[in-house]
């Protein structure tokens, strides 16, 4: 079963980072220095889990029109 919840960026930062590095940097070739940025601290984040493993994440940038 997949479970999705709002994330607390400070508490969940490692899980968010691990998913994003795996998907965007390793799989899609996005430069590592571009993947995590200063906007992360003020965004809303969600995490998706399969059992206890983080398998997906998304962020919503509310300060920039939720882009």
OpenMM code with the backbone's topology and positions (N, CA, C; nanometers):
from openmm import Vec3, app, unit

residues = "UNK UNK UNK UNK UNK UNK UNK UNK UNK UNK UNK UNK UNK UNK UNK UNK UNK UNK UNK UNK UNK UNK UNK UNK UNK UNK UNK UNK UNK UNK UNK UNK UNK UNK UNK UNK UNK UNK UNK UNK UNK UNK UNK UNK UNK UNK UNK UNK UNK UNK UNK UNK UNK UNK UNK UNK UNK UNK UNK UNK UNK UNK UNK UNK UNK UNK UNK".split()
positions = [
    Vec3(0.0825, -0.1172, 0.0000),
    Vec3(0.0000, 0.0000, 0.0000),
    Vec3(0.0883, 0.1254, 0.0000),
    Vec3(0.0508, 0.2241, -0.0789),
    Vec3(0.1238, 0.3506, -0.0832),
    Vec3(0.0513, 0.4515, 0.0052),
    Vec3(0.1291, 0.5208, 0.0864),
    Vec3(0.0764, 0.6210, 0.1789),
    Vec3(0.1431, 0.7540, 0.1464),
    Vec3(0.0661, 0.8619, 0.1417),
    Vec3(0.1192, 0.9959, 0.1145),
    Vec3(0.0843, 1.0847, 0.2323),
    Vec3(0.1815, 1.1646, 0.2755),
    Vec3(0.1568, 1.2573, 0.3859),
    Vec3(0.2322, 1.3876, 0.3640),
    Vec3(0.1829, 1.4936, 0.4291),
    Vec3(0.2575, 1.6183, 0.4310),
    Vec3(0.3889, 1.5934, 0.5045),
    Vec3(0.4930, 1.6528, 0.4545),
    Vec3(0.6240, 1.6360, 0.5166),
    Vec3(0.6594, 1.7602, 0.5974),
    Vec3(0.7401, 1.7397, 0.6965),
    Vec3(0.8031, 1.8485, 0.7711),
    Vec3(0.9443, 1.8564, 0.7151),
    Vec3(0.9753, 1.9637, 0.6424),
    Vec3(1.1024, 1.9684, 0.5705),
    Vec3(1.2212, 1.9499, 0.6641),
    Vec3(1.2182, 2.0117, 0.7796),
    Vec3(1.3311, 1.9980, 0.8720),
    Vec3(1.3472, 1.8529, 0.9176),
    Vec3(1.2372, 1.7872, 0.9495),
    Vec3(1.2431, 1.6491, 0.9983),
    Vec3(1.2647, 1.5486, 0.8859),
    Vec3(1.2053, 1.5744, 0.7692),
    Vec3(1.2067, 1.4784, 0.6585),
    Vec3(1.3082, 1.5106, 0.5494),
    Vec3(1.3947, 1.6052, 0.5748),
    Vec3(1.4897, 1.6512, 0.4729),
    Vec3(1.5698, 1.5368, 0.4103),
    Vec3(1.6186, 1.4435, 0.4901),
    Vec3(1.7002, 1.3340, 0.4362),
    Vec3(1.6205, 1.2464, 0.3396),
    Vec3(1.4971, 1.2130, 0.3752),
    Vec3(1.4141, 1.1301, 0.2873),
    Vec3(1.3816, 1.2048, 0.1580),
    Vec3(1.3490, 1.3329, 0.1707),
    Vec3(1.3202, 1.4152, 0.0523),
    Vec3(1.4431, 1.4209, -0.0379),
    Vec3(1.5578, 1.4478, 0.0215),
    Vec3(1.6825, 1.4559, -0.0551),
    Vec3(1.7141, 1.3234, -0.1241),
    Vec3(1.7011, 1.2141, -0.0530),
    Vec3(1.7337, 1.0836, -0.1107),
    Vec3(1.6472, 1.0520, -0.2328),
    Vec3(1.5175, 1.0775, -0.2223),
    Vec3(1.4280, 1.0518, -0.3362),
    Vec3(1.4640, 1.1430, -0.4526),
    Vec3(1.4820, 1.2714, -0.4261),
    Vec3(1.5112, 1.3660, -0.5345),
    Vec3(1.6450, 1.3385, -0.6004),
    Vec3(1.7451, 1.3022, -0.5229),
    Vec3(1.8747, 1.2694, -0.5834),
    Vec3(1.8653, 1.1441, -0.6693),
    Vec3(1.7933, 1.0454, -0.6217),
    Vec3(1.7767, 0.9219, -0.6985),
    Vec3(1.7045, 0.9479, -0.8306),
    Vec3(1.5924, 1.0181, -0.8230),
    Vec3(1.5103, 1.0395, -0.9428),
    Vec3(1.5717, 1.1421, -1.0364),
    Vec3(1.6017, 1.2598, -0.9849),
    Vec3(1.6423, 1.3687, -1.0730),
    Vec3(1.7903, 1.3669, -1.1085),
    Vec3(1.8763, 1.3424, -1.0115),
    Vec3(2.0204, 1.3460, -1.0398),
    Vec3(2.0660, 1.2159, -1.1056),
    Vec3(2.0379, 1.1025, -1.0412),
    Vec3(2.0873, 0.9747, -1.0943),
    Vec3(2.0113, 0.9293, -1.2188),
    Vec3(1.8783, 0.9344, -1.2162),
    Vec3(1.8001, 0.8822, -1.3283),
    Vec3(1.7858, 0.9809, -1.4433),
    Vec3(1.7684, 1.1113, -1.4120),
    Vec3(1.7396, 1.2079, -1.5169),
    Vec3(1.8572, 1.2986, -1.5514),
    Vec3(1.9667, 1.2894, -1.4765),
    Vec3(2.0875, 1.3641, -1.5098),
    Vec3(2.0860, 1.5120, -1.4755),
    Vec3(1.9979, 1.5540, -1.3843),
    Vec3(1.9977, 1.6936, -1.3400),
    Vec3(2.1230, 1.7159, -1.2557),
    Vec3(2.1960, 1.8262, -1.2778),
    Vec3(2.3144, 1.8518, -1.1954),
    Vec3(2.2775, 1.8579, -1.0471),
    Vec3(2.3552, 1.7905, -0.9660),
    Vec3(2.3285, 1.7805, -0.8219),
    Vec3(2.3119, 1.9177, -0.7571),
    Vec3(2.3929, 2.0148, -0.7958),
    Vec3(2.3878, 2.1476, -0.7335),
    Vec3(2.2590, 2.2237, -0.7680),
    Vec3(2.1863, 2.1801, -0.8688),
    Vec3(2.0603, 2.2453, -0.9045),
    Vec3(1.9383, 2.1808, -0.8382),
    Vec3(1.9536, 2.0615, -0.7897),
    Vec3(1.8365, 1.9882, -0.7412),
    Vec3(1.7806, 2.0421, -0.6102),
    Vec3(1.8602, 2.0597, -0.5092),
    Vec3(1.8125, 2.1145, -0.3825),
    Vec3(1.8489, 2.2632, -0.3835),
    Vec3(1.7528, 2.3483, -0.3472),
    Vec3(1.7804, 2.4919, -0.3515),
    Vec3(1.7230, 2.5619, -0.2284),
    Vec3(1.7445, 2.6927, -0.2220),
    Vec3(1.6997, 2.7711, -0.1068),
    Vec3(1.5475, 2.7782, -0.0957),
    Vec3(1.4758, 2.7512, -0.2038),
    Vec3(1.3291, 2.7562, -0.2003),
    Vec3(1.2710, 2.6437, -0.1146),
    Vec3(1.3448, 2.5359, -0.0975),
    Vec3(1.2922, 2.4210, -0.0235),
    Vec3(1.2426, 2.4574, 0.1157),
    Vec3(1.3102, 2.5476, 0.1824),
    Vec3(1.2743, 2.5811, 0.3205),
    Vec3(1.1361, 2.6439, 0.3320),
    Vec3(1.0890, 2.7139, 0.2295),
    Vec3(0.9576, 2.7787, 0.2401),
    Vec3(0.8482, 2.7090, 0.1575),
    Vec3(0.8794, 2.5962, 0.1013),
    Vec3(0.7810, 2.5200, 0.0233),
    Vec3(0.7068, 2.4199, 0.1114),
    Vec3(0.5911, 2.3770, 0.0652),
    Vec3(0.5215, 2.2637, 0.1244),
    Vec3(0.5735, 2.1390, 0.0553),
    Vec3(0.5971, 2.0352, 0.1307),
    Vec3(0.6478, 1.9099, 0.0764),
    Vec3(0.5537, 1.7964, 0.1126),
    Vec3(0.5449, 1.6982, 0.0242),
    Vec3(0.4741, 1.5746, 0.0541),
    Vec3(0.5690, 1.4592, 0.0270),
    Vec3(0.5473, 1.3501, 0.0980),
    Vec3(0.6265, 1.2289, 0.0785),
    Vec3(0.5314, 1.1121, 0.0561),
    Vec3(0.5704, 1.0244, -0.0358),
    Vec3(0.4969, 0.9009, -0.0599),
    Vec3(0.5817, 0.7855, -0.0083),
    Vec3(0.5160, 0.6909, 0.0570),
    Vec3(0.5842, 0.5762, 0.1156),
    Vec3(0.5231, 0.4460, 0.0672),
    Vec3(0.6060, 0.3474, 0.0440),
    Vec3(0.5645, 0.2082, 0.0264),
    Vec3(0.6200, 0.1374, 0.1486),
    Vec3(0.5312, 0.0883, 0.2308),
    Vec3(0.5701, 0.0374, 0.3620),
    Vec3(0.6382, 0.1516, 0.4364),
    Vec3(0.7617, 0.1376, 0.4757),
    Vec3(0.8318, 0.2445, 0.5475),
    Vec3(0.9340, 0.3173, 0.4608),
    Vec3(0.9435, 0.2817, 0.3320),
    Vec3(1.0432, 0.3419, 0.2428),
    Vec3(0.9846, 0.4580, 0.1651),
    Vec3(1.0534, 0.5730, 0.1683),
    Vec3(1.0121, 0.6889, 0.0887),
    Vec3(1.0368, 0.6573, -0.0581),
    Vec3(0.9326, 0.6721, -0.1397),
    Vec3(0.9436, 0.6386, -0.2823),
    Vec3(0.9095, 0.7548, -0.3738),
    Vec3(0.8595, 0.8645, -0.3183),
    Vec3(0.8235, 0.9791, -0.4005),
    Vec3(0.8115, 1.1034, -0.3155),
    Vec3(0.8278, 1.2181, -0.3793),
    Vec3(0.8145, 1.3449, -0.3094),
    Vec3(0.7746, 1.4520, -0.4098),
    Vec3(0.7155, 1.5570, -0.3575),
    Vec3(0.6796, 1.6733, -0.4387),
    Vec3(0.6860, 1.7954, -0.3493),
    Vec3(0.7072, 1.9100, -0.4120),
    Vec3(0.7037, 2.0332, -0.3350),
    Vec3(0.6123, 2.1318, -0.4050),
    Vec3(0.5499, 2.2162, -0.3241),
    Vec3(0.4616, 2.3206, -0.3742),
    Vec3(0.5173, 2.4526, -0.3236),
    Vec3(0.5529, 2.5398, -0.4150),
    Vec3(0.6127, 2.6688, -0.3806),
    Vec3(0.5010, 2.7725, -0.3688),
    Vec3(0.4496, 2.7914, -0.2498),
    Vec3(0.3371, 2.8812, -0.2267),
    Vec3(0.3740, 3.0278, -0.2448),
    Vec3(0.5002, 3.0627, -0.2262),
    Vec3(0.5433, 3.2015, -0.2431),
    Vec3(0.5530, 3.2422, -0.3895),
    Vec3(0.5518, 3.1465, -0.4789),
    Vec3(0.5630, 3.1764, -0.6216),
    Vec3(0.4452, 3.1177, -0.6993),
    Vec3(0.3268, 3.1344, -0.6457),
    Vec3(0.2071, 3.0905, -0.7155),
    Vec3(0.1910, 2.9414, -0.7223),
    Vec3(0.2450, 2.8681, -0.6268),
    Vec3(0.2332, 2.7216, -0.6208),
    Vec3(0.2910, 2.6545, -0.7432),
    Vec3(0.4024, 2.7039, -0.7911),
    Vec3(0.4691, 2.6444, -0.9072),
    Vec3(0.5715, 2.5446, -0.8638),
] * unit.nanometer
topology = app.Topology()
chain = topology.addChain("A")
for resn in residues:
    res = topology.addResidue(resn, chain)
    for name in ("N", "CA", "C"):
        topology.addAtom(name, app.Element.getBySymbol(name[0]), res)
